[in-house]
Amino acid sequence: MRLSIPYFEMPHRLRAIVRARESSIIVLAAVVGVLAGLVVVVMGELVGIMHVIFFGLDPGERLSGRVSLDPLHALLVPSLGGLAFGLVSTYVARRRGSEVDPIEANALHGGRMSMRGSLIVAAQTVWSSGIGASVGLEAGYTQLASGLASAVGRAFRLRRADMRILVGCGAAAAIAGAFGAPLGGAFYGFELIIGSYSIASLAPVGIASLLGYLTAQAFTPTQLGIEAGSVSGLAVHDVVIAGGVGLLASLFGIALMRGVAACEHAFTRLRIRQAVRPLVGGAIVGLLAMVSPQVMSSGHGALHLTGLFKLPVGVIATIFVLKALASIVSLGSGFRGGLFFASLLLGALGGQLFAVGLAAVWPTAHVDMDAYAIIGMGALSVSVIGGPLTMTLLALETTGDLWLGTAVLIAAIISMQMTREFFGYSFATWRFHLRGETIRSAADIGWIRDLTVGQMMRSDVRTTPADTSIASFREAFPLGSTNQVIAVDADGRYAGIVPVAEAHAVEIGAAESVRKILHHTDHMLLPQMTVQEAVAAFDRYEAEALAVVDTLERRQVIGLLSEAHALRRYSDASERRRRELLGEL
């Protein structure tokens, strides 16, 4: 995993002005918002051009909106395109490793991202969607926009808290531009990228989101986001039933995320080489597209609700199943992209199917199909992506219906809670979990990893041979000279801790060896442990201080750390982060 150094830096005087004024961050956020809007426009146009070239579409036509596709194009383009993608991506991965995305950057790296890596991810996403893989562009939008924001922040040497906000601004503006929803985009930045809402972040994220939306709209007269017809008024029972939609959406969302992991595992068990997997995945998507072209690419065309839901229920159910399979196979085989738009489409389809079933068992309920489509859309997206307020505001901006927004919020809350209870991750954080990370959100935990035992320990430790007599020890370490002394064996390996007060106790014979009173002989700390791990070790071993050794095998003593000092450093760092969050620094 790589984080590149800044490509350029602003002059010192200009950096000082920006760091000294809170309003300067708002100006930078405005610049980032415009850049993010341009990212959305350019990436969307590139995918459109690829669809025209590879699939013979008319300019402006949506691939997933086609009724039928040439079978040869449907099969060969994603297959051969997948092979090219696999070969190039394998080469890139071998040279660079995995890239840091906005959530991981804000959680672990203080908002630092690689600009080159972000360009690579954006290019991979464009290619994947351009050849018809069932992935969304939103991952590429947010990656490149946040990468640009991080580059701007590094150029001005912004503080950690400001860097994290600026990265959130980039992602918020990209989502606002892509979906035509400035409020939804802003809360995407708060909930999913920054990991919190604060007064300090309100103005920059809000400005960036608004300008990202306006920029995308200025260059793209057609609506890039969701189109929905008018929704009739909901009854009270509809708001209550929305909770059931949320429950079902969470179960399907968990199955969808586990399906991607299972697909990856299947490729591994079949011993299919990494470079060839996109070829196989592309061929499967192509075969599914012969049945329903709606499974291809992100699914913008298929999500035009006013036209799509005039189709028969059997057709909708077919698209629902095939789109889920296509998304699982595309991501499981290694294509680059996101599940955001796929979850919107699948949620809308699932909500429509739920409404059909509800109308069949309760004919007098006067079920509004479009309303349940939007409720399902929000509920499933929250299960997969997270962000209940993001999806509620997206629905509200789409329909302008506050009562429907209330139903979406109820479904979203239940979906989120059930997913957290039975799964514990969103799709992005689940991917981190699979590779060994413990990130569950974008909340800043990087400072905890930076505060290690090696930084906090005292290196001027006092030691004594483990075979020293009590009498000799008392002479060398009188009462009051120190609290603990570390005992080492003949090879200099850690043997235990000698409490000085206990060595001077009357009942201890002077001829005895200090080995008789050694404590924590097998309890040690390592320099790379975080402060949280150290505090947990003190509690687990009921120790006031522990020795720090280089490795568990060598056991060479390099320092000593007390519980009181670790807790004090942890408390000071926590207070600093709290003040940063409130904008008091």
Order of alpha helices (4+ residues) and beta strands (2+ residues): alpha-alpha-alpha-alpha-alpha-alpha-alpha-alpha-alpha-alpha-alpha-alpha-alpha-alpha-alpha-alpha-alpha-alpha-alpha-alpha-beta-alpha-beta-beta-alpha-alpha-beta-beta-alpha
